[in-house]
């Protein structure tokens, strides 16, 4: 299981990456895609949608189950990755390259409340 150290994580298996422009890119972890199995459908939030921390905002469907995706931080969705809507299996191929959406944070300090790679590794081991 891959857990890059330059990302932040949630207990619900989302990852967040702070970009140079202050936006935050969000996706699901390698552990999550492995647990889900073959991903066949993605429903992503639309640009302009306001999200609160922990709010359900997307759905990932696999051959096994559907799983809600939660916002790791609050803010406005500025972009959804339409390319992976057409190729949902790309999330299985590389969960960290196949981002789901980007957020303009309301409070960038919320990133500091997320888990680092070591803490997330412990969470992933428990599930």
C-alpha positions as CSV (number, residue, x, y, z in Angstrom):
1,X,0.0,0.0,0.0
2,X,1.4,3.4,-1.1
3,X,1.1,6.4,1.3
4,X,2.9,9.4,-0.1
5,X,4.4,11.6,2.7
6,X,3.7,14.9,0.9
7,X,-0.1,14.5,1.3
8,X,-2.6,14.9,4.1
9,X,-5.2,12.3,4.9
10,X,-8.6,11.7,6.5
11,X,-9.8,8.8,8.5
12,X,-12.4,8.2,5.8
13,X,-9.5,7.6,3.2
14,X,-9.4,10.8,1.2
15,X,-6.1,12.5,0.5
16,X,-5.5,16.3,0.2
17,X,-2.6,18.1,-1.5
18,X,-2.0,21.8,-1.0
19,X,-1.0,23.3,-4.4
20,X,1.3,26.3,-5.0
21,X,-1.7,28.5,-5.8
22,X,-3.4,27.8,-2.5
23,X,-6.0,25.4,-3.8
24,X,-6.3,21.9,-2.5
25,X,-6.5,18.8,-4.7
26,X,-8.5,15.9,-3.3
27,X,-8.7,12.2,-4.2
28,X,-9.1,8.8,-2.5
29,X,-6.2,6.8,-1.1
30,X,-4.6,3.7,-2.5
31,X,-6.0,1.8,0.5
32,X,-9.5,3.0,-0.4
33,X,-9.3,2.0,-4.1
34,X,-7.9,-1.4,-3.1
35,X,-10.8,-2.0,-0.7
36,X,-13.4,-0.9,-3.2
37,X,-12.1,-3.1,-6.1
38,X,-12.7,-2.2,-9.7
39,X,-14.1,1.3,-9.9
40,X,-16.8,1.7,-12.6
41,X,-18.5,5.0,-11.9
42,X,-17.7,8.4,-10.3
43,X,-20.1,11.2,-9.3
44,X,-18.1,14.3,-8.6
45,X,-19.2,17.7,-7.1
46,X,-19.8,20.6,-9.5
47,X,-17.6,23.7,-9.6
48,X,-19.1,26.4,-7.4
49,X,-20.4,24.0,-4.8
50,X,-19.6,25.1,-1.2
51,X,-18.5,22.3,1.0
52,X,-18.0,21.9,4.8
53,X,-15.5,19.7,6.4
54,X,-16.7,16.1,6.4
55,X,-19.6,16.8,4.1
56,X,-20.6,14.1,1.6
57,X,-19.6,15.5,-1.8
58,X,-18.9,12.7,-4.2
59,X,-19.6,9.0,-4.9
60,X,-17.3,6.2,-6.0
61,X,-19.0,3.1,-7.3
62,X,-17.1,-0.2,-7.8
63,X,-18.2,-3.7,-8.8
64,X,-18.5,-4.4,-5.0
65,X,-20.2,-1.3,-3.5
66,X,-20.8,2.5,-3.7
67,X,-18.9,4.7,-1.3
68,X,-19.4,8.3,-0.3
69,X,-16.5,10.7,-0.5
70,X,-16.2,13.4,2.2
71,X,-14.7,16.9,1.9
72,X,-11.4,16.9,3.9
73,X,-11.6,20.7,4.3
74,X,-14.3,23.3,3.7
75,X,-14.3,25.6,0.7
76,X,-15.6,26.1,-2.8
77,X,-15.2,23.4,-5.5
78,X,-13.3,25.0,-8.3
79,X,-12.9,22.0,-10.6
80,X,-14.0,18.4,-10.9
81,X,-11.7,16.0,-12.8
82,X,-14.0,15.2,-15.8
83,X,-11.3,13.1,-17.4
84,X,-11.6,10.4,-14.7
85,X,-15.4,10.4,-15.0
86,X,-14.9,8.9,-18.5
87,X,-12.1,6.6,-17.2
88,X,-13.0,5.7,-13.6
89,X,-10.6,2.7,-13.7
90,X,-7.7,5.2,-13.7
91,X,-8.3,5.6,-9.9
92,X,-7.4,1.9,-9.6
93,X,-4.3,2.3,-11.7
94,X,-2.9,5.3,-9.7
95,X,-5.1,6.7,-6.9
96,X,-2.7,9.6,-6.3
97,X,-2.5,10.7,-9.9
98,X,-6.3,10.3,-10.5
99,X,-7.5,13.3,-8.4
100,X,-11.3,13.8,-8.0
101,X,-11.8,17.5,-7.4
102,X,-10.1,20.8,-6.3
103,X,-11.2,23.1,-3.6
104,X,-10.4,26.7,-2.8
105,X,-10.3,26.5,1.0
106,X,-12.3,28.7,3.2
107,X,-9.8,28.2,6.0
108,X,-6.4,26.8,4.8
109,X,-5.5,26.1,8.5
110,X,-8.0,23.2,8.3
111,X,-5.3,21.2,6.4
112,X,-3.3,21.2,9.6
113,X,-6.1,19.1,11.3
114,X,-5.7,16.2,8.8
115,X,-3.5,13.2,9.3
116,X,0.1,12.9,8.1
117,X,1.3,9.8,6.3
118,X,2.4,7.9,9.5
119,X,-0.9,8.6,11.3
120,X,-2.9,7.5,8.2
121,X,-0.9,4.3,7.9
122,X,-2.1,3.4,11.4
123,X,-5.7,4.1,10.4
124,X,-5.4,2.1,7.2
125,X,-3.9,-0.9,9.1
126,X,-7.0,-0.9,11.4
127,X,-9.5,-1.2,8.5
